[in-house]
């Protein structure tokens, strides 16, 4: 716990802080370079982007009631004793420049200390020129994250016609001062960008970020470090309850500032609440590493939602990886099943058959041509099928990406010539996958491993002869041959049928009998000609029990694998690793 600095108290917005003057913040190097200072006009415009319609009259009322008080007021009267040494800064023509200039001259005030006077109107008095007057009130951009709550309190005040008996915005104001103090150190890392206004030396900024102690920044703001977690959790909880895109957070947290900053209304407001929470939590993490405060709780294995699960940091251990988030939203670039086929005809037919079953998108099932049964699929298995293993939680390993299964569909030749060779090849692929998993420090359970690779062959014949009858092949060949009346003659058809029967006996490729008929085979045209009968087979065999056509049987198997693998987020730790724990069916955890 913090000693000799603050009195520990209950965490959250009620933690007691030693509220300092906002003018103390100007002593921090590079203050207001990463966050913004806003005049009332800019504050109203920014509020509109977040879904709040404000007027100068409303801002003034919030100030009067102490519900949202500007962080500075620039006065016309200079007081020698109020001068603040802000160092050698470039006096820009913007709110930051005006504030720094006023501080140097002793014209800067803290509205929280001086209260409100009707002598300082928000609206320009009649008869005063626009070019010579402004109301002098300046807000921190961080104050926008409390605007929703301030307006809700103000509506209550107006409805009940009562004056607040206390200053409900005090805890929030203390948090704003802390966010301002922490922003030069933490905000750039949260947003993924560093802002360098004119006159700012980048090396000096990085030196400040590496050398200025976090505890000193909080000390300048008067913020009790014990309250970092409570304030952050309050912000995260409010964002979770109000954000219509809350369920998209696993994906949104991976977007860049240039992406999510284009949001409008509540989603934008809630994202900034999460940014503020992350600025506070990064300070908490650093102080906890130094032993100054208690670390955040370990949420591993907890099954319920807590605000800390909504941390914006994509590297937070409770955050889903980008691949995992994309998979959960059906946007993963990784297919759930890869089907490796041999020829052009299969490459045309199988995707169409799968599309008939609703699997038309490449991220569902991807069909890849191997251009021959001699090609080794081991690289695909190692890098496309090996599970991306994440953290271990109890007796499961979480998966950082949606899993992928491999289905190999080949002619029965070469390394796939016999059932024994098929199993030998499959086991070699499984061993390669297990080896890759072990390099990640994990062990795939046998039932799950066995599920990842399936081998199909068409039987004794090649693809066309295995999946189509002579009565289906002869009209398709005639169409491709473009022989006109000759192809309709009984003699031509009898000769074609005789050659097809001989090819079946010899287990030849279809190009052998077609070549003997002096027909130039166009595989794409042949596939198109065979599609109509194949579609009819699909409809018939799916409506009746049992498939007899090998490619329909393959598609049915791919569909079943897709259904089983969808939604898998983890795998069981094998008994040999965890002890007596038995894996669920097929070793899969959902």
C-alpha positions in Angstrom: 0.0 0.0 0.0 1.0 3.6 -0.4 2.8 5.1 2.7 3.3 8.7 3.6 1.4 9.9 0.6 -2.3 9.2 0.9 -4.8 7.8 3.4 -6.1 4.5 2.0 -9.8 4.3 1.5 -12.5 2.4 -0.3 -11.8 2.1 -4.0 -13.9 3.8 -6.6 -15.1 7.4 -7.1 -15.5 7.8 -3.3 -11.7 7.4 -2.6 -10.5 10.4 -0.8 -8.0 12.5 -2.9 -5.9 15.5 -2.0 -7.5 17.7 -4.6 -4.9 20.0 -6.0 -5.2 23.1 -8.0 -5.4 22.4 -11.7 -2.6 25.0 -12.1 -0.3 22.4 -10.6 -0.6 20.3 -13.7 1.3 22.9 -15.7 4.4 21.9 -13.8 4.4 18.5 -15.7 6.6 18.4 -18.8 4.7 18.0 -22.0 1.3 18.4 -20.3 -1.7 18.7 -22.7 0.4 17.5 -25.7 -1.3 14.1 -26.0 -4.7 15.1 -24.8 -6.6 18.3 -25.6 -7.6 21.6 -24.1 -10.9 22.9 -25.5 -12.6 26.2 -25.4 -16.4 26.1 -24.9 -17.1 26.1 -28.6 -14.8 23.1 -29.2 -16.2 21.3 -26.2 -19.8 21.7 -27.5 -18.7 20.4 -30.9 -16.9 17.4 -29.4 -19.9 16.7 -27.2 -22.1 16.6 -30.3 -19.9 13.9 -31.8 -20.6 11.8 -28.8 -24.3 12.3 -28.9 -24.8 15.2 -26.5 -26.5 18.4 -27.6 -25.2 21.2 -25.5 -25.5 25.0 -25.3 -23.5 27.6 -23.6 -26.4 28.1 -21.2 -26.3 24.4 -20.2 -22.5 24.5 -19.7 -22.9 27.5 -17.5 -25.6 25.7 -15.5 -23.4 22.7 -15.0 -20.7 25.0 -13.7 -23.0 26.8 -11.4 -24.2 23.6 -9.8 -20.7 22.2 -9.5 -21.6 19.2 -11.8 -19.0 19.9 -14.5 -16.5 22.7 -13.8 -14.0 23.9 -16.4 -10.4 23.0 -15.7 -9.2 26.6 -16.3 -10.4 30.1 -16.6 -8.3 32.7 -18.4 -8.7 36.1 -16.8 -8.1 39.5 -18.1 -6.4 40.5 -14.8 -2.8 39.6 -14.2 -1.7 38.9 -10.6 2.0 38.7 -9.9 1.7 36.1 -7.2 -0.3 33.8 -9.6 2.4 33.5 -12.2 3.2 29.9 -13.1 6.6 29.0 -14.6 5.6 26.7 -17.5 9.1 26.6 -19.0 10.1 27.4 -22.5 7.0 26.6 -24.5 5.8 27.7 -27.9 2.8 30.0 -27.4 0.4 28.7 -30.1 -2.9 30.2 -31.1 -5.0 27.6 -29.6 -6.4 26.8 -26.1 -3.2 25.2 -24.9 -1.2 28.3 -26.1 -3.6 30.7 -24.5 -3.5 28.7 -21.2 0.3 28.7 -21.1 0.5 32.4 -21.9 -2.0 33.3 -19.2 -0.1 31.1 -16.7 3.1 33.0 -17.5 1.4 36.3 -16.9 -0.6 35.4 -13.8 -4.0 35.4 -15.6 -4.9 31.8 -15.2 -7.4 30.6 -12.6 -8.7 27.3 -11.2 -12.6 27.5 -11.4 -12.9 24.7 -8.8 -11.2 27.0 -6.3 -12.8 30.3 -7.2 -16.4 29.1 -7.7 -18.6 30.8 -10.2 -19.5 34.5 -10.5 -22.1 36.1 -12.8 -19.3 38.6 -13.6 -17.9 35.8 -15.8 -20.6 35.1 -18.4 -20.5 32.2 -20.8 -22.4 34.1 -23.4 -21.0 37.2 -25.1 -22.6 40.4 -23.7 -24.6 42.6 -26.1 -22.5 45.3 -27.6 -19.2 43.5 -27.2 -17.4 42.7 -30.5 -16.8 39.0 -31.3 -13.1 39.7 -32.2 -12.3 41.3 -28.8 -14.1 38.9 -26.4 -14.2 35.3 -25.3 -15.5 33.8 -22.1 -12.1 32.4 -21.1 -13.3 29.0 -19.9 -11.2 26.0 -20.9 -12.1 22.3 -20.5 -10.0 19.2 -20.6 -11.0 16.7 -23.3 -11.2 14.1 -20.5 -14.2 15.9 -19.1 -16.2 14.7 -22.0 -16.3 11.2 -20.6 -18.3 12.4 -17.6 -20.7 14.6 -19.5 -23.5 11.9 -19.7 -23.5 11.5 -15.9 -23.3 15.3 -15.3 -26.3 15.9 -17.6 -28.3 13.2 -15.8 -27.6 14.8 -12.5 -28.6 18.2 -13.9 -31.9 16.8 -15.2 -32.6 15.5 -11.7 -31.8 18.9 -10.2 -34.1 20.7 -12.6 -36.9 18.2 -12.2 -36.8 18.3 -8.4 -36.0 22.0 -8.3 -33.3 21.3 -5.6 -29.8 22.4 -5.2 -27.1 19.6 -4.7 -26.2 19.3 -1.1 -22.7 18.1 -2.0 -20.4 18.3 -5.1 -21.1 14.9 -6.8 -18.5 15.8 -9.5 -15.6 16.1 -7.1 -14.4 12.5 -7.5 -14.7 12.8 -11.2 -12.8 16.0 -11.2 -10.0 14.4 -9.3 -9.9 11.6 -11.9 -9.7 14.2 -14.7 -6.7 15.8 -13.1 -5.1 12.4 -12.8 -5.8 11.6 -16.5 -4.3 14.9 -17.5 -1.2 14.1 -15.4 -0.9 10.6 -16.8 -1.5 11.4 -20.5 2.0 12.4 -21.4 3.2 9.0 -20.2 0.3 6.7 -21.0 -2.1 8.0 -23.6 0.2 7.6 -26.6 0.6 3.9 -25.9 -3.1 3.4 -25.5 -4.0 5.2 -28.8 -1.0 3.8 -30.6 0.2 7.3 -31.7 2.3 10.1 -30.4 1.3 13.7 -30.9 4.2 16.2 -31.4 3.0 19.8 -31.4 5.2 22.6 -32.7 8.4 23.1 -30.6 8.2 19.6 -29.0 11.4 17.6 -29.2 10.6 13.9 -29.6 13.7 12.7 -27.8 13.0 14.8 -24.8 9.4 13.5 -24.7 10.7 9.9 -24.8 13.2 10.7 -22.1 10.4 12.1 -19.9 8.2 9.1 -20.5 11.0 6.7 -19.4 12.3 8.7 -16.4 9.4 10.6 -14.8 8.0 8.4 -12.0 4.3 7.5 -12.2 3.8 8.1 -8.5 5.1 11.7 -8.9 2.6 12.3 -11.7 -0.2 11.2 -9.5 1.2 13.3 -6.7 1.1 16.4 -8.8 -2.6 15.8 -9.4 -3.4 14.8 -5.8 -4.9 11.5 -6.9 -4.8 8.6 -4.5 -3.2 5.6 -6.4 -5.5 3.3 -4.4 -8.4 4.6 -6.4 -6.9 3.8 -9.9 -8.6 0.4 -10.1 -12.0 1.6 -8.7 -12.2 4.5 -11.1 -11.2 2.4 -14.1 -13.7 -0.3 -13.2 -16.5 2.3 -12.9 -15.6 3.7 -16.4 -15.5 0.2 -17.9 -18.9 -0.7 -16.3 -20.5 2.4 -17.5 -19.2 1.8 -21.0 -20.4 -1.8 -20.9 -23.9 -0.8 -19.9 -24.3 2.0 -22.4 -22.4 0.9 -25.5 -24.7 -0.6 -28.3 -21.5 -2.1 -29.7 -20.4 -3.7 -26.4 -20.6 -7.2 -27.8 -18.2 -6.1 -30.6 -15.5 -5.1 -28.2 -13.4 -8.2 -28.7 -13.0 -7.0 -32.3 -13.1 -3.3 -31.8 -10.2 -3.4 -29.3 -7.9 -4.5 -32.2 -8.8 -1.5 -34.4 -6.6 1.5 -34.5 -7.5 5.0 -33.2 -7.9 6.1 -36.8 -10.6 3.4 -37.2 -12.7 3.6 -34.0 -12.4 7.4 -33.7 -14.8 7.6 -36.7 -17.6 6.2 -34.5 -20.3 8.6 -33.4 -22.6 9.0 -30.4 -22.6 6.5 -27.6 -20.1 4.1 -29.2 -17.5 6.9 -29.5 -18.2 8.1 -25.9 -17.9 4.6 -24.5 -14.6 4.0 -26.4 -13.2 7.1 -24.8 -14.3 5.8 -21.4 -12.3 2.6 -22.1 -9.3 4.7 -23.2 -9.4 6.6 -19.9 -9.8 3.4 -17.9 -6.7 1.9 -19.7 -4.7 5.0 -18.9 -5.5 4.5 -15.3 -4.9 0.8 -15.3 -1.5 1.1 -17.0 -0.5 3.4 -14.1 -1.9 0.8 -11.7 0.1 -2.0 -13.3 3.4 0.0 -13.1 2.9 0.9 -9.5 1.9 -2.7 -8.7 5.1 -3.9 -10.3 7.0 -1.6 -8.0 5.2 -3.0 -5.0 3.5 0.3 -4.2 -0.1 -1.1 -4.5 -1.8 -4.4 -4.8 -1.8 -6.0 -8.3 -5.0 -6.4 -10.2 -6.8 -9.7 -9.6 -6.1 -12.8 -11.7 -9.2 -13.5 -13.7 -8.0 -16.8 -15.1 -10.7 -19.4 -14.9 -13.4 -17.0 -13.7 -16.6 -17.7 -15.7 -18.4 -14.4 -15.1 -18.0 -10.9 -16.5 -16.2 -8.3 -14.5 -15.3 -4.8 -15.8 -11.6 -5.7 -16.1 -12.5 -8.1 -18.8 -13.3 -5.1 -21.0 -9.8 -3.6 -20.9 -9.0 -2.0 -24.2 -5.5 -3.3 -24.3 -5.5 -6.1 -26.9 -2.4 -7.6 -25.2 -4.2 -8.0 -21.9 -4.2 -11.7 -21.1 -8.0 -11.8 -20.9 -8.4 -10.2 -24.3 -9.2 -12.4 -27.3 -6.6 -12.5 -30.0 -7.5 -10.8 -33.3 -7.8 -14.2 -35.0 -10.0 -15.5 -32.2 -12.2 -12.4 -32.4 -12.5 -12.6 -36.1 -13.5 -16.2 -35.9 -16.2 -15.6 -33.3 -17.7 -13.0 -35.6 -17.5 -15.2 -38.7 -14.8 -13.1 -40.2 -11.8 -15.3 -39.8 -9.4 -15.5 -42.8 -8.8 -19.1 -41.7 -11.2 -21.7 -43.0 -12.7 -24.2 -40.6 -12.0 -27.0 -43.1 -9.4 -27.2 -45.9 -10.3 -29.8 -48.6 -7.2 -30.8 -50.6 -8.2 -32.2 -54.1 -6.3 -33.4 -57.0 -7.8 -32.2 -60.3 -9.7 -29.4 -62.0 -13.0 -31.2 -62.1 -13.0 -31.7 -58.3 -12.0 -28.1 -57.9 -15.2 -27.1 -59.7 -17.6 -29.7 -58.4 -16.8 -29.8 -54.6 -17.2 -26.0 -53.9 -20.5 -26.0 -55.7 -21.8 -29.0 -53.8 -20.7 -27.4 -50.5 -22.5 -24.2 -51.5 -25.7 -26.2 -51.9 -25.3 -27.0 -48.2 -24.7 -23.4 -47.2 -20.9 -23.5 -47.1 -20.2 -21.0 -49.9 -17.7 -18.8 -48.1 -13.9 -19.5 -48.2 -13.6 -18.9 -44.5 -16.0 -21.8 -44.0 -14.5 -24.4 -46.3 -11.6 -23.7 -48.6 -11.0 -26.2 -51.5 -7.4 -26.2 -52.7 -6.0 -28.1 -55.7 -2.9 -30.1 -55.1 -2.2 -30.8 -58.8 -1.4 -34.4 -58.3 -1.5 -37.1 -55.7 2.3 -37.0 -55.3 2.2 -33.6 -53.6 2.9 -33.7 -49.9 0.3 -31.9 -47.8 2.6 -31.7 -44.8 3.3 -27.9 -45.0 -0.5 -27.3 -45.1 -0.9 -29.6 -42.1 1.9 -27.9 -40.1 1.0 -24.3 -40.7 -2.7 -24.4 -41.6 -4.1 -27.1 -39.3 -1.9 -27.0 -36.2 -4.0 -25.3 -33.4 -2.8 -21.9 -32.3 -2.5 -22.6 -28.6 -3.0 -19.8 -26.1 -3.1 -19.8 -22.3 -3.7 -22.9 -20.2 -6.5 -22.6 -17.8 -6.9 -25.6 -15.5 -7.3 -28.7 -17.6 -7.8 -26.9 -21.0 -5.7 -25.0 -23.4 -7.4 -21.9 -24.9 -7.1 -21.6 -28.7 -6.0 -18.2 -30.0 -7.5 -18.8 -33.4 -10.4 -20.7 -34.9 -9.4 -24.3 -35.5 -9.0 -25.8 -39.0 -9.4 -29.4 -40.1 -7.8 -30.9 -43.2 -9.7 -33.3 -45.6 -7.6 -34.9 -48.3 -9.6 -36.2 -51.3 -7.4 -38.0 -53.9 -7.4 -40.8 -56.5 -6.3 -44.1 -55.1 -2.7 -43.9 -56.4 0.9 -43.2 -55.3 1.0 -42.5 -51.5 -2.8 -43.0 -51.3 -3.0 -46.2 -53.3 -4.2 -48.5 -50.5 -6.0 -48.1 -47.2 -2.7 -48.9 -45.5 -0.8 -46.2 -47.3 -3.6 -43.7 -46.6 -3.4 -44.4 -42.9 0.4 -44.2 -43.0 0.2 -40.8 -44.7 -2.4 -39.6 -42.3 -0.4 -40.6 -39.3 2.6 -38.8 -40.7 0.6 -35.6 -41.0 -0.8 -36.0 -37.4 2.7 -36.4 -36.1 3.8 -33.2 -37.8 0.8 -31.3 -36.3 1.6 -32.7 -32.8 5.3 -31.6 -33.3 4.2 -28.1 -34.1 1.9 -28.0 -31.1 4.7 -29.2 -28.8 6.8 -26.3 -30.1 4.0 -24.1 -28.6 4.4 -25.9 -25.2 1.1 -27.9 -25.7 0.1 -31.4 -26.3 -3.0 -32.2 -28.5 -5.3 -34.9 -27.0 -5.3 -38.0 -29.2 -9.1 -37.8 -30.0 -8.8 -34.2 -31.0 -5.6 -34.9 -33.0 -7.4 -37.8 -34.8 -10.2 -35.4 -35.7 -7.9 -32.9 -37.5 -7.0 -35.0 -40.6 -9.3 -37.1 -42.8 -8.3 -38.9 -46.0 -10.9 -39.8 -48.7 -10.2 -41.7 -51.9 -12.8 -42.3 -54.7 -12.4 -46.1 -54.6 -10.6 -48.1 -57.2 -11.5 -45.7 -60.0 -10.4 -42.1 -60.7 -12.8 -39.2 -60.0 -15.1 -39.2 -63.0 -15.4 -42.9 -63.4 -15.9 -43.3 -59.6 -18.7 -40.8 -59.4 -20.6 -41.0 -62.7 -22.3 -43.8 -64.6 -21.7 -44.4 -68.2 -25.2 -43.0 -68.9 -24.1 -39.8 -67.3 -20.6 -39.6 -68.8 -21.5 -40.3 -72.5 -23.9 -37.3 -72.9 -21.3 -35.1 -71.2 -18.5 -36.4 -73.4 -20.6 -35.9 -76.5 -21.3 -32.3 -75.5 -17.6 -31.6 -74.9 -16.6 -33.4 -78.2 -19.0 -31.2 -80.1 -19.4 -33.9 -82.7 -23.0 -33.1 -83.6 -25.0 -35.9 -85.2 -22.0 -38.3 -85.0 -22.2 -38.3 -81.2 -25.8 -39.3 -81.4 -25.2 -42.4 -83.5 -25.6 -45.7 -81.8 -22.2 -46.8 -83.1 -20.4 -43.9 -81.6 -22.1 -44.3 -78.2 -21.5 -48.0 -78.2 -17.8 -47.5 -78.9 -17.6 -44.9 -76.1 -19.4 -47.2 -73.7 -17.0 -50.1 -74.6 -14.0 -47.9 -73.9 -15.4 -46.6 -70.6 -16.0 -50.2 -69.4 -12.4 -51.1 -70.4 -11.1 -48.0 -68.5 -13.1 -49.1 -65.4 -11.5 -52.6 -65.5 -8.0 -51.1 -65.9 -8.8 -48.2 -63.4 -7.6 -45.7 -66.0 -8.1 -42.0 -66.0 -11.1 -40.8 -68.1 -8.7 -39.1 -70.5 -7.6 -42.6 -71.7 -10.9 -43.6 -73.3 -11.6 -40.1 -74.5 -8.1 -39.9 -76.1 -8.8 -43.2 -77.9 -11.9 -41.6 -79.4 -9.7 -38.8 -80.7 -11.4 -36.2 -78.5 -9.5 -33.3 -77.0 -10.5 -33.3 -73.4 -11.4 -29.9 -71.8 -11.6 -30.7 -68.1 -13.4 -27.4 -67.3 -16.0 -28.0 -70.0 -16.3 -31.6 -68.9 -16.9 -30.5 -65.3 -19.6 -28.1 -66.4 -21.3 -30.8 -68.4 -21.4 -33.2 -65.4 -22.7 -30.6 -62.9 -26.4 -31.1 -63.6 -26.4 -34.8 -62.9 -24.2 -34.4 -59.9 -26.5 -31.8 -58.4 -29.4 -34.2 -58.9 -27.4 -36.9 -57.1 -26.8 -34.6 -54.2 -30.5 -33.8 -53.8 -31.5 -37.4 -54.1 -28.9 -38.9 -51.8 -29.4 -36.2 -49.1 -33.1 -37.0 -49.1 -32.5 -40.7 -48.7 -30.4 -42.6 -46.1 -26.9 -43.4 -47.1 -24.7 -42.0 -49.9 -23.5 -44.2 -52.7 -21.6 -41.5 -54.7 -18.1 -41.0 -53.3 -18.0 -37.2 -53.8 -21.4 -36.9 -52.1 -20.1 -38.9 -49.2 -17.1 -36.6 -49.1 -19.3 -33.5 -49.0 -21.5 -35.0 -46.3 -18.3 -35.7 -44.2 -17.0 -32.2 -44.8 -20.3 -30.7 -43.7 -20.3 -32.8 -40.5 -16.7 -31.8 -39.7 -17.6 -28.1 -40.2 -20.5 -28.4 -37.9 -18.4 -30.1 -35.2 -15.5 -27.8 -35.4 -17.5 -24.5 -35.3 -17.5 -22.9 -31.9 -14.5 -24.8 -30.6 -12.5 -22.3 -28.4 -10.3 -24.7 -26.4 -9.0 -28.2 -26.2 -8.6 -30.5 -23.2 -5.1 -31.1 -21.7 -4.4 -34.9 -22.3 -4.5 -37.2 -19.3 -0.8 -37.8 -19.6 -0.2 -34.1 -18.9 -2.9 -33.2 -16.4 -3.3 -36.5 -14.6 -6.6 -38.4 -14.4 -8.7 -35.9 -16.3 -10.7 -37.5 -19.1 -11.3 -35.5 -22.3 -14.8 -34.9 -23.5 -16.1 -36.5 -26.6 -13.5 -36.1 -29.3 -11.3 -34.2 -26.9 -13.0 -30.9 -27.7 -13.9 -28.1 -25.3 -16.5 -25.5 -26.2 
